[in-house]
Amino acid sequence: MKRTVRHLADGREIIYFDAPGATERTAEDTRDLPRVAAASEIRRDPLTGEWVAMAAHRQTRTYKPPADLCPLCPTKPGKPSEIPEPDYDVAVFENRFPSFARNVLGDPSTVDGAGLVPVAPGVGRCEVVCFTSDHDGSFAGLTAKQVRAVVDAWADRTAELSAMHGVEQVFPFENRGEEIGVTLHHPHGQIYGYPFVTPKTERLLEVARAYEAEHGRPVMGDVLAAERASGERVVVAGEHWTAFVPPAARWPVQVQIVPHRQVPDIPALSDAERDDFADVYLEVLRRCDGLYDRPLPYIAAWNQAPAKRDRELGWLYLEVFSVLRSKDKLKYLAGSESGMAVWINDATPEQIADRLRATR
């Protein structure tokens, strides 16, 4: 991919990813924008040991603008957007309303100076990834070649953010659908560079470390082998990836897309693995959209190894899950899930896989 770095009117970076030979990206951002003033902080819960981010400035972020004022569409005469160019393939830019940012000021301390609850600046990086310039498109509507371009952009950004001082984990993800809470309908995702390793990843590492100590093998490798041997929960199988409903699925729709080779993150994928992922993932999304004969609201979350430690324990995978348990019913995270983190699923993993396999 051809990579071009430019800057928006307030100094934020924007990176274009284009096919070789594409038009040079030279458009200027003509907007009069103030500098981003992020005031994020993180606090560690003394009862769980988990970090929580505070980002009150995000209350003023753009909320469901009309299509002709979409900030992720290419700039048109008289309608400047976050993308100064009149078109683009894949564009990535620093979020104007970041949960974590590079320029957050402050020193580590504790709440009320009492020494009980650690507080630190929310230093990190948040980026927006625009998958296509087509406002009415979707990830499922991309071609395999377009998906490959997005994968290369994810790899580029993961590598760059991982190298940044203070970034401990890089998390690319896509939120899709109003039921998920999306406020911009243009096809896009985000990338978070966290200043800590997330609670989920810490738990994955803990289990992986214990399993390998006992069995001498990666736990994901054994799970993948078991799912491929059984086939009961496999939705799509490719040359380098297998997509299956996890045997202890929590969500009414949930698919894990796992490479057959242990790699810590997206940059470590080979060209062949990136190409095969595009085919497998598109087939998974098409089946998800056909499940209820409507676009499925979902979260697509990449699980990568931490940027700077325990990388040998990581096994990259993408997880797609949805809150929709029928065409017009949502799965709510109520008492058991929200209060005790004990999940109760209304369908078995085998039923979920059967429905997805039957969808065309």
C-alpha positions as a printed Julia matrix, in Angstrom:
360×3 Matrix{Float64}:
   0.0     0.0    0.0
   1.04    3.57  -0.65
   1.12    5.49   2.64
   0.78    9.28   2.82
   0.91   11.25   6.09
  -0.68   14.7    6.19
  -1.99   16.97   8.97
  -5.42   18.43   9.68
  -6.04   22.07  10.56
  -5.61   21.44  14.3
  -2.37   19.5   13.88
  -3.78   15.99  14.06
  -2.29   13.36  11.76
  -4.23   11.84   8.88
  -2.78    8.88   6.99
  -4.03    7.77   3.57
  -3.56    4.18   2.37
  -3.85    3.83  -1.39
  -2.98    1.37  -4.12
   0.42    1.99  -5.75
   0.21    4.64  -8.43
  -2.76    6.42  -6.85
  -3.14   10.19  -7.03
  -0.92   12.15  -4.65
  -2.67   13.3   -1.49
  -2.1    17.06  -1.28
  -5.46   18.55  -0.2
  -5.32   21.02   2.71
  -7.77   21.13   5.6
  -9.32   24.6    5.31
 -11.31   24.51   8.55
 -10.61   26.85  11.45
 -10.18   24.34  14.28
  -8.88   24.84  17.8
  -6.21   22.47  19.06
  -7.54   19.29  20.65
  -7.64   19.68  24.43
  -8.03   16.19  25.86
  -8.26   15.94  29.64
  -8.29   12.17  30.07
  -7.15   10.45  33.22
  -7.07    6.87  34.41
  -7.89    5.63  37.89
  -7.22    2.15  39.29
 -10.1     0.54  41.13
  -8.68   -0.53  44.51
 -11.12   -3.45  44.76
 -10.47   -5.06  41.36
  -7.07   -3.63  40.42
  -8.48   -2.59  37.02
  -7.87    0.77  35.37
 -10.85    2.95  34.43
 -10.6     5.87  31.98
 -12.25    9.24  32.64
 -12.8    11.35  29.5
 -15.49   13.93  30.24
 -14.54   16.04  27.19
 -16.06   13.35  24.95
 -19.56   14.53  25.92
 -19.33   17.12  23.14
 -18.41   14.69  20.33
 -20.36   14.66  17.07
 -23.72   12.9   17.46
 -25.72   11.46  14.55
 -25.22   14.24  11.99
 -27.29   14.19   8.76
 -25.68   12.26   5.91
 -24.75   15.41   3.98
 -22.74   16.64   6.98
 -20.99   13.36   7.75
 -17.46   14.16   9.0
 -16.09   10.89   7.58
 -17.15   11.47   3.98
 -14.66   13.08   1.58
 -14.66   16.87   1.52
 -17.06   18.46  -0.97
 -17.21   22.1   -2.11
 -18.56   24.12   0.8
 -18.66   21.03   3.07
 -15.24   20.37   4.6
 -14.87   17.18   6.62
 -12.24   15.28   8.56
 -11.0    13.96   5.19
  -9.74   16.92   3.1
  -9.41   14.84  -0.09
 -12.32   14.52  -2.57
 -12.03   10.72  -2.37
 -10.01    8.03  -0.58
  -9.5     4.29  -0.28
  -8.63    3.89   3.43
  -8.01    6.88   5.68
  -6.88    6.94   9.32
  -6.78   10.03  11.5
  -6.35   10.97  15.13
  -9.7    11.17  16.9
 -10.83   14.72  17.6
 -12.51   13.5   20.81
 -10.01   10.93  22.11
 -10.35    8.77  25.18
  -6.54    8.77  25.34
  -4.14   11.29  23.76
  -0.43   12.06  23.51
  -0.65   15.59  24.9
  -2.45   14.9   28.19
  -0.7    16.7   31.04
  -0.34   15.8   34.69
   1.65   13.63  37.03
   0.75   10.32  38.67
  -0.97   10.82  42.02
  -3.84    9.39  44.05
  -7.47   10.41  44.57
  -7.69   12.98  47.38
  -3.99   12.38  48.05
  -5.02    9.43  50.21
  -2.75    6.88  48.52
  -5.59    4.39  47.95
  -6.71    5.05  44.35
  -3.88    5.68  41.85
  -4.51    8.37  39.23
  -2.46    9.03  36.09
  -2.82   11.05  32.87
  -4.72    9.18  30.13
  -1.74    9.19  27.78
  -2.24    7.06  24.7
  -3.61    7.38  21.19
  -7.06    7.05  19.6
  -7.55    6.87  15.86
 -10.49    6.59  13.47
 -10.22    4.17  10.54
 -12.45    4.93   7.56
 -12.87    1.72   5.56
 -14.33    3.32   2.43
 -15.43    6.72   1.12
 -18.91    5.26   0.38
 -21.18    6.61   3.11
 -23.87    4.01   2.44
 -21.49    1.06   2.33
 -20.5    -1.48   4.97
 -17.52   -3.65   5.78
 -19.43   -6.66   4.47
 -19.89   -4.83   1.18
 -16.16   -4.36   0.61
 -14.26   -6.44  -1.91
 -11.54   -8.82  -0.75
  -8.99   -6.38  -2.18
 -10.48   -3.53  -0.13
 -10.45   -5.65   3.03
  -6.79   -6.47   2.4
  -6.1    -2.71   2.28
  -7.81   -2.28   5.66
  -5.78   -5.17   7.12
  -2.59   -3.5    5.92
  -3.72   -0.23   7.51
  -4.45   -2.03  10.8
  -1.0    -3.61  10.67
   0.68   -0.27  10.0
  -1.12    1.47  12.82
  -0.64   -1.41  15.28
   3.11   -1.36  14.66
   3.38    2.43  15.0
   1.21    2.73  18.09
   2.92   -0.24  19.76
   6.24    1.56  19.47
   4.94    4.73  21.16
   6.15    5.45  24.67
   3.42    4.72  27.2
   1.23    2.57  24.91
   0.9    -0.92  26.38
  -1.79   -2.46  24.15
  -3.27   -1.68  20.73
  -6.93   -2.47  20.11
  -8.49   -2.12  16.63
 -12.27   -2.52  16.62
 -15.47   -1.71  14.76
 -18.81   -0.74  16.29
 -21.68   -1.16  13.85
 -25.34   -0.27  14.31
 -27.37    2.03  16.53
 -28.09   -0.83  18.94
 -24.35   -0.89  19.66
 -24.32    2.87  20.25
 -22.86    4.08  16.95
 -23.3     7.82  16.39
 -21.69    8.03  12.92
 -23.12    5.71  10.27
 -20.26    5.97   7.79
 -18.38    2.62   7.68
 -15.52    3.07  10.11
 -13.71    1.6   13.06
 -11.33    2.81  15.72
  -7.95    1.97  17.18
  -7.12    2.54  20.84
  -3.56    2.68  22.12
  -4.1     1.99  25.83
  -1.68    3.14  28.56
  -2.23   -0.22  30.3
  -2.93   -3.84  29.39
  -6.7    -4.33  29.42
  -8.43   -6.52  32.03
  -9.58   -9.01  29.38
  -6.1    -9.4   27.98
  -4.61   -9.79  31.47
  -7.04  -12.65  32.08
  -6.24  -14.26  28.7
  -2.53  -14.09  29.52
  -3.08  -15.57  32.98
  -4.97  -18.55  31.54
  -2.52  -18.99  28.64
   0.45  -18.97  31.01
  -1.07  -21.56  33.34
  -2.2   -23.83  30.47
   1.2   -23.77  28.78
   2.95  -24.51  32.07
   0.74  -27.57  32.56
   0.46  -28.88  28.99
   3.42  -27.38  27.17
   1.16  -26.04  24.42
  -0.8   -22.81  23.76
  -4.41  -23.06  24.9
  -5.72  -21.37  21.74
  -3.86  -23.91  19.63
  -5.65  -26.75  21.4
  -9.02  -24.98  21.2
  -8.53  -24.39  17.48
  -7.51  -28.0   16.85
 -10.53  -29.28  18.79
 -12.95  -27.02  16.91
 -11.51  -28.0   13.52
 -11.65  -31.7   14.43
 -15.24  -31.5   15.67
 -16.59  -29.09  13.05
 -19.81  -28.74  15.04
 -19.3   -25.04  15.72
 -17.22  -24.13  12.63
 -18.9   -21.49  10.46
 -16.25  -20.85   7.79
 -12.93  -22.63   7.2
 -10.16  -21.17   5.05
  -6.6   -22.17   4.25
  -5.1   -20.04   7.02
  -8.08  -19.12   9.24
 -11.04  -20.85  10.86
 -14.16  -19.05  12.08
 -16.15  -20.81  14.79
 -18.64  -20.1   17.53
 -16.67  -20.43  20.8
 -17.76  -23.48  22.81
 -18.64  -21.25  25.8
 -20.2   -18.4   23.78
 -21.61  -15.53  25.84
 -23.43  -13.58  23.15
 -26.49  -14.58  21.08
 -24.28  -14.18  17.99
 -20.55  -14.7   18.51
 -17.8   -15.86  16.16
 -14.06  -16.1   16.72
 -11.85  -15.91  13.62
  -8.51  -17.51  14.42
  -5.33  -17.9   12.35
  -3.94  -21.43  12.15
  -0.5   -20.14  13.13
   0.33  -18.49  16.46
   1.13  -14.83  15.85
   1.0   -12.03  18.46
  -0.6    -9.32  16.35
  -1.73   -8.17  12.91
   1.71   -6.96  11.71
   3.02  -10.53  12.13
   0.57  -11.93   9.54
   2.0   -13.04   6.19
   0.64  -11.83   2.85
  -1.12  -15.16   2.33
  -2.71  -14.98   5.78
  -3.93  -11.43   5.16
  -5.48  -12.43   1.84
  -7.2   -15.48   3.3
  -8.51  -13.46   6.22
 -10.3   -11.13   3.78
 -12.18  -14.05   2.21
 -13.06  -15.75   5.5
 -14.13  -12.56   7.27
 -16.34  -11.38   4.41
 -18.11  -14.74   4.42
 -18.65  -14.5    8.2
 -20.12  -11.0    7.87
 -22.41  -12.01   5.0
 -23.77  -14.85   7.09
 -24.22  -12.54  10.08
 -26.18  -10.07   7.96
 -28.34  -12.89   6.61
 -29.13  -14.28  10.05
 -32.13  -12.02  10.7
 -32.49  -10.69   7.15
 -31.24   -7.28   8.26
 -27.85   -5.64   8.85
 -26.55   -7.13  12.06
 -25.4    -4.67  14.74
 -22.08   -5.97  15.98
 -18.75   -5.29  17.59
 -15.67   -6.66  15.83
 -12.77   -6.73  18.29
  -9.17   -7.68  17.58
  -7.44   -9.48  20.44
  -3.7    -8.8   20.18
  -0.77   -9.46  22.49
   0.43   -6.56  24.63
   2.8    -4.2   22.87
   5.77   -4.62  25.18
   5.46   -7.78  27.3
   4.17  -11.38  27.3
   4.05  -11.4   23.51
   5.03  -15.06  23.38
   1.75  -15.95  25.11
  -0.5   -14.09  22.68
  -2.47  -15.69  19.84
  -4.13  -13.12  17.61
  -7.84  -13.51  16.9
 -10.82  -11.42  15.84
 -14.11  -11.75  17.71
 -17.42  -10.63  16.22
 -20.42  -10.5   18.52
 -23.88   -8.98  18.6
 -26.48   -7.95  21.18
 -29.29   -8.98  18.82
 -30.9   -12.25  19.96
 -33.72  -12.17  17.41
 -34.73   -9.83  14.61
 -36.22   -7.3   17.03
 -34.98   -8.34  20.49
 -31.81   -7.29  22.27
 -29.66   -9.14  24.75
 -29.4    -6.85  27.77
 -26.51   -7.11  30.18
 -28.67   -7.11  33.28
 -28.16   -8.28  36.85
 -26.01  -11.39  36.44
 -23.88  -10.11  33.57
 -23.41   -6.53  34.74
 -23.44   -7.18  38.47
 -21.42  -10.38  38.72
 -19.87  -10.86  35.23
 -21.64  -14.22  34.97
 -23.08  -14.6   31.49
 -26.29  -16.41  30.64
 -26.87  -17.16  26.95
 -30.33  -17.79  25.5
 -28.88  -20.06  22.8
 -26.27  -22.81  22.8
 -23.09  -22.35  20.75
 -24.18  -25.29  18.59
 -27.51  -23.6   17.8
 -25.74  -20.34  16.93
 -23.36  -22.15  14.57
 -26.23  -24.08  12.92
 -28.08  -20.82  12.21
 -25.02  -19.13  10.75
 -24.13  -22.14   8.57
 -27.69  -22.25   7.26
 -27.62  -18.58   6.29
 -26.75  -17.68   2.7
